[in-house]
Amino acid sequence: MRRRDVVFGIGGLSAAPMFQRVQQLTEKQLNTPTFQGPITCVAGVRPYRRHSFRLEREHVPSRPNKFLVHNYGHGGAGISLSWGVATKVRDLVKAHVQTISARDVAVLGSGVIGMTTARLLVDLGLRVTIYARDPWEKTTSAVAGGQWAPSKVDCADVQLAKDVMKISYQRFVADMGSRYGISKVPNYTKLPQKDLDTVIDLFGPDTLIPARETVQRLPFGHNMGSGFLYETLLIEPPIFLKQLRAELDANQVAVKHAVFSTPQDVFELPENIVVNCTGFGARELWDDKDVVPVKGQLAMLPPQPNLNYLFSRSGHMFPRKDAVVIGGTEEPCIENNTAVPAVCQDLVDDIKGVFGVSPMIERLPFHIDHPSKVDEVTPLIGGGPPHFNRCTQVQH
């Protein structure tokens, strides 16, 4: 039996039809992006946490009536891991509310981690309020690329990492379609993509995602040579987050503007169950200096509906309904989310060279696929030296 014919266990789906479709795609030349049109430049700050994202209850001796759960530090994998970590939080809260009469919950943060957490807590019949500095449209989640890949995230607990990856992936597969902006797509790469390879290594090939295949000739661009083919998910943040917000609205989840300076501010909230999903904000709010800001910038080109594949590992190109996303950069210890148009122009010029439609340019030293950053995309599962040092100074 050939490996591509093995059945894999996500809701009874089979790898064979998927790879037949992928094989058909590789037998013909696919469309090459035009890389033309006005560039919209966006930036966000990934909340990487050294050693492991934080997913645990914290006992507060001075406030024994408060049930506090932390859920932050997911690096560049917030969307990818969102449903998994939200499920773990839901289970902690569910066990707690069985022993008390309180039904009011405060969720701190309106990014994808906060909203998926709130969405699952609502299903427990709890009254949930989100407290946030910014609406979801202004969060880092809203400017994410949308490829399902657990990148730039550490988790010391291997079983926890596997649990949250599997739960999230299965939930996204179950929600595939235009309503949530989720689709399964071929993902071509110039080099092996280590974060996806980590998933394959953890679960075995054809379990969550199929094993990568070697492609002798990338079927787009001009003389791009060989590469690799994966199959993953594209989750379009503008669609997915908007749908989450609509479901929260339908369940009467209020969003209240709030800025917290100290844990004491949080403990003054009327809700006795508090879930902290503040992302990079946890660095100062909870004095957690293992949280490292990693700025990322993306160039957004006008949408091109004729593109039906992802490209990554020499720059990346993700065609969505709202834009063709070109990325990206990786700038640790920088917390400002100011986009720099000249950087975004370089990102576009760089990938034009990769696709062979213009001369190659010198790659930015903080480009996500600069040789000095090859290993930083790989999730660190089970312990080991963190990819990023603590920031002795954060650039604002």
C-alpha positions in Angstrom: 0.0 0.0 0.0 1.3 3.4 -0.9 1.6 5.9 1.9 -0.7 8.3 0.1 -3.5 5.8 0.2 -3.5 5.4 4.0 -6.7 6.6 5.8 -6.2 9.2 8.4 -8.3 9.8 11.4 -10.0 13.2 11.3 -13.7 12.5 11.2 -13.2 9.6 8.8 -11.5 11.6 6.0 -9.2 9.8 3.7 -5.9 11.1 2.5 -6.2 9.4 -0.9 -8.8 11.8 -2.5 -6.9 14.8 -1.2 -3.6 13.7 -2.7 -5.3 12.8 -5.9 -6.4 16.4 -6.1 -2.9 17.6 -5.1 -1.3 15.4 -7.7 -3.6 16.8 -10.4 -2.5 20.3 -9.3 1.2 19.4 -9.7 0.7 18.0 -13.2 -0.2 21.4 -14.6 1.2 24.9 -14.3 -0.6 26.9 -11.6 -1.1 30.6 -11.8 1.7 32.8 -10.7 0.8 35.9 -8.6 1.0 39.2 -10.4 2.6 41.0 -7.3 1.0 44.2 -8.7 -1.3 46.8 -7.2 -1.2 49.0 -4.2 0.4 47.5 -1.1 -1.3 47.7 2.3 1.3 47.3 5.0 0.3 45.8 8.4 2.1 44.8 11.6 1.4 43.0 14.8 3.3 41.7 17.9 3.4 38.0 18.4 3.3 37.0 22.2 6.0 34.4 22.3 6.7 32.9 25.7 10.0 31.2 26.6 9.8 27.5 27.5 6.0 27.2 27.2 2.8 29.0 26.7 1.0 29.5 30.0 -2.1 27.4 30.5 -2.9 26.9 34.2 -4.8 28.0 37.2 -3.1 30.4 39.6 -4.1 30.4 43.2 -4.2 34.0 44.6 -3.8 33.7 48.4 -5.0 37.4 49.0 -8.1 36.7 46.9 -9.3 33.2 47.7 -12.6 33.9 46.1 -11.0 34.5 42.7 -10.6 31.6 40.3 -7.9 32.8 37.9 -6.8 30.9 34.8 -4.0 32.0 32.5 -4.1 31.3 28.7 -1.4 33.3 26.9 2.0 33.2 25.2 1.2 31.3 22.0 3.7 33.1 19.8 2.9 32.8 16.1 0.4 30.0 16.7 -2.5 31.8 18.3 -5.1 31.0 15.7 -3.6 27.5 15.1 -3.9 26.5 18.7 -6.9 28.6 19.7 -9.7 26.0 20.0 -7.3 23.6 21.7 -6.2 25.9 24.5 -9.7 27.2 24.8 -11.0 23.7 25.4 -8.5 23.1 28.1 -9.6 26.4 29.8 -13.2 25.4 29.5 -12.5 22.1 31.2 -10.8 23.8 34.1 -13.7 26.2 34.6 -16.3 23.5 34.1 -14.8 21.5 37.0 -14.7 24.6 39.2 -18.3 25.8 38.6 -19.6 22.4 39.6 -18.6 23.3 43.2 -19.9 26.9 43.3 -23.0 28.9 42.5 -21.2 31.7 40.6 -21.9 31.9 36.9 -20.2 35.1 35.8 -16.9 35.0 34.0 -14.5 37.7 32.9 -12.3 37.0 29.9 -9.4 39.4 29.5 -8.5 40.0 25.8 -10.4 40.2 22.6 -8.0 38.4 20.2 -8.5 34.9 18.9 -7.5 33.3 22.2 -10.0 35.4 24.2 -12.8 35.0 21.8 -12.5 31.2 21.3 -12.3 30.9 25.1 -15.4 33.0 25.6 -17.2 31.1 22.9 -16.7 27.7 24.7 -17.5 29.1 28.1 -20.8 30.3 26.8 -21.6 26.7 25.9 -21.4 25.9 29.7 -24.3 28.3 30.3 -22.1 30.9 31.9 -22.5 34.7 31.7 -19.3 35.9 30.0 -18.0 39.4 29.6 -14.9 40.2 27.6 -12.7 43.1 28.9 -10.2 44.4 26.4 -8.2 47.4 25.5 -8.9 47.0 21.8 -11.7 45.5 19.7 -10.8 42.3 17.8 -10.2 44.3 14.6 -7.2 46.0 16.3 -5.6 42.8 17.7 -2.6 40.9 16.4 -5.0 38.1 15.5 -6.6 40.3 12.9 -3.4 40.8 11.0 -2.3 37.2 11.1 -1.6 35.4 7.8 -3.9 32.5 8.5 -1.9 29.4 7.7 -2.5 26.5 10.1 1.0 25.9 11.5 2.2 25.9 15.1 5.0 28.3 14.5 7.1 30.2 17.1 5.6 28.5 20.1 7.1 26.5 23.0 5.4 23.8 25.1 7.4 21.8 27.6 4.6 19.3 28.0 4.5 17.1 24.9 1.1 15.6 25.7 -0.4 19.0 26.2 1.1 20.2 22.9 -0.4 17.2 21.1 -3.8 17.7 22.7 -4.2 21.3 21.8 -2.9 20.8 18.2 -5.3 17.9 17.7 -8.3 19.6 19.2 -7.8 22.8 17.2 -7.1 21.1 13.9 -10.2 18.9 14.3 -12.4 21.8 15.2 -11.2 23.8 12.2 -11.7 20.8 9.9 -15.3 20.4 11.3 -15.9 24.1 10.5 -14.5 24.2 7.0 -16.4 26.3 4.6 -17.2 29.9 3.7 -19.0 30.7 7.0 -15.8 30.5 9.0 -13.4 31.2 6.1 -11.6 27.8 6.5 -10.3 25.7 3.6 -7.9 22.8 3.0 -5.3 23.8 0.5 -2.0 22.6 -0.9 1.0 24.3 0.6 4.1 24.4 -1.5 7.4 25.3 0.0 10.9 25.9 -1.3 12.5 24.3 1.8 11.1 21.9 4.4 8.7 23.7 6.7 9.8 22.6 10.2 6.7 23.6 12.1 4.6 21.4 9.9 7.2 18.6 10.0 7.0 18.8 13.8 3.3 18.0 13.6 3.9 15.1 11.3 6.7 13.8 13.6 4.4 14.1 16.7 1.4 12.3 15.2 2.8 10.3 12.5 2.3 10.9 8.7 -1.3 11.1 7.5 -2.8 11.5 11.0 -3.4 15.2 11.3 -1.7 16.4 8.2 -0.2 14.1 5.4 3.5 13.6 5.1 5.3 16.1 2.9 6.1 15.1 -0.6 9.0 16.1 -2.8 8.1 18.1 -5.9 10.7 17.9 -8.7 9.4 21.2 -10.2 7.3 23.8 -8.4 4.3 24.3 -10.8 4.3 28.1 -10.8 6.7 30.9 -11.2 9.7 30.8 -13.6 12.4 28.2 -13.1 11.8 27.9 -9.4 13.3 24.4 -9.3 12.3 21.7 -6.8 10.4 22.0 -3.6 8.0 20.3 -1.2 4.3 19.9 -0.9 2.2 19.8 2.3 -1.5 20.0 2.8 -2.7 22.3 5.6 -5.6 24.7 6.4 -6.0 28.3 5.5 -8.0 30.2 8.1 -8.9 33.7 6.9 -8.8 35.9 10.0 -11.2 38.6 8.8 -13.9 36.0 8.2 -13.2 33.7 11.1 -12.9 36.4 13.8 -15.9 38.3 12.5 -18.0 35.1 12.7 -16.7 34.4 16.3 -17.7 38.0 17.2 -21.2 37.5 15.7 -21.7 34.2 17.7 -20.6 36.0 20.9 -23.1 38.8 20.2 -25.8 36.3 19.6 -25.0 34.8 23.0 -25.1 38.2 24.7 -21.4 38.4 25.4 -20.6 42.0 26.2 -17.3 43.5 25.3 -16.2 46.3 27.7 -13.3 48.6 27.2 -10.8 48.2 30.0 -7.1 48.8 30.6 -5.5 47.0 33.5 -2.2 48.1 35.0 -1.8 45.7 37.9 -3.3 42.3 39.0 -5.1 44.3 41.7 -7.1 46.1 38.9 -8.2 42.7 37.6 -9.2 41.5 41.0 -11.5 44.5 41.4 -13.7 43.1 38.6 -17.1 41.8 39.9 -16.6 38.4 38.3 -14.9 35.8 40.5 -13.9 33.6 37.6 -11.3 35.3 35.5 -9.5 34.0 32.4 -6.4 35.9 31.4 -5.9 35.9 27.6 -3.9 39.2 27.3 -1.2 37.9 25.1 1.8 40.2 25.1 0.0 42.4 27.6 0.7 39.7 30.2 4.4 40.6 30.2 3.7 43.8 32.1 0.3 43.0 33.7 1.6 39.8 35.4 5.3 40.7 35.4 6.1 37.7 33.2 9.4 38.6 31.6 9.5 35.2 29.8 7.0 36.8 27.4 9.0 38.2 24.4 7.4 40.5 21.8 8.2 39.4 18.3 7.0 42.0 15.8 5.9 40.8 12.4 5.0 42.8 9.2 3.0 41.7 6.2 2.3 43.2 2.8 -1.2 42.9 1.6 -1.8 42.9 -2.2 -5.2 43.1 -3.9 -7.0 39.7 -4.0 -6.4 37.3 -6.9 -9.2 34.6 -7.0 -7.3 32.5 -9.5 -4.7 31.5 -6.9 -5.5 28.2 -5.2 -2.4 27.3 -3.2 -0.1 28.6 -0.4 3.6 29.1 -0.7 6.1 29.4 2.2 9.6 28.9 3.4 11.2 31.5 1.1 8.9 34.3 2.0 5.2 33.3 2.1 2.2 34.0 -0.1 -1.3 33.3 1.2 -4.2 34.1 -1.2 -7.3 35.1 0.7 -10.6 36.6 -0.3 -9.6 40.0 1.1 -5.9 40.1 0.0 -2.9 38.2 -1.2 -0.8 38.1 2.0 3.0 38.4 1.5 5.3 37.9 4.4 6.9 38.2 6.6 9.3 39.5 9.2 10.5 38.5 12.7 11.8 41.2 15.0 12.2 40.1 18.6 12.0 42.5 21.5 10.1 45.1 19.5 6.6 45.7 20.8 5.3 48.5 18.5 2.9 47.5 15.8 3.8 50.3 13.4 4.0 49.1 9.8 6.9 50.4 7.7 6.0 50.7 4.0 9.6 50.3 2.8 9.8 47.0 4.6 6.6 45.7 3.0 7.9 46.8 -0.4 11.0 44.8 0.2 8.9 41.8 1.2 7.1 42.0 -2.2 10.3 42.6 -4.1 11.9 39.6 -2.3 9.2 37.1 -3.2 9.0 38.4 -6.8 12.6 37.3 -7.1 11.8 33.9 -5.5 9.1 33.4 -8.1 11.4 34.4 -10.9 9.4 37.4 -12.1 12.1 39.9 -11.3 15.8 39.9 -10.1 16.6 38.6 -6.7 17.3 41.2 -4.0 19.3 41.0 -0.8 17.0 39.6 1.9 16.2 41.7 4.9 18.2 40.5 8.0 14.9 40.2 9.9 13.0 38.4 7.1 11.2 35.4 8.5 13.2 33.1 6.1 16.6 34.7 6.5 19.2 32.0 7.0 19.8 33.3 10.6 16.2 32.5 11.5 15.8 29.1 9.9 15.2 27.3 13.2 13.1 30.0 14.9 9.9 28.9 13.2 10.1 25.4 14.7 7.9 24.8 17.7 9.9 23.8 20.7 8.1 20.8 22.1 9.2 18.9 25.2 11.8 21.4 26.5 15.2 22.8 25.4 16.8 26.2 24.9 14.2 28.8 23.9 14.5 30.4 20.5 14.5 33.9 21.9 16.4 35.4 24.8 14.7 37.4 27.4 14.5 41.0 26.3 16.9 43.1 28.4 15.2 46.1 26.7 12.0 46.3 24.7 11.8 48.7 21.8 8.6 50.7 21.9 
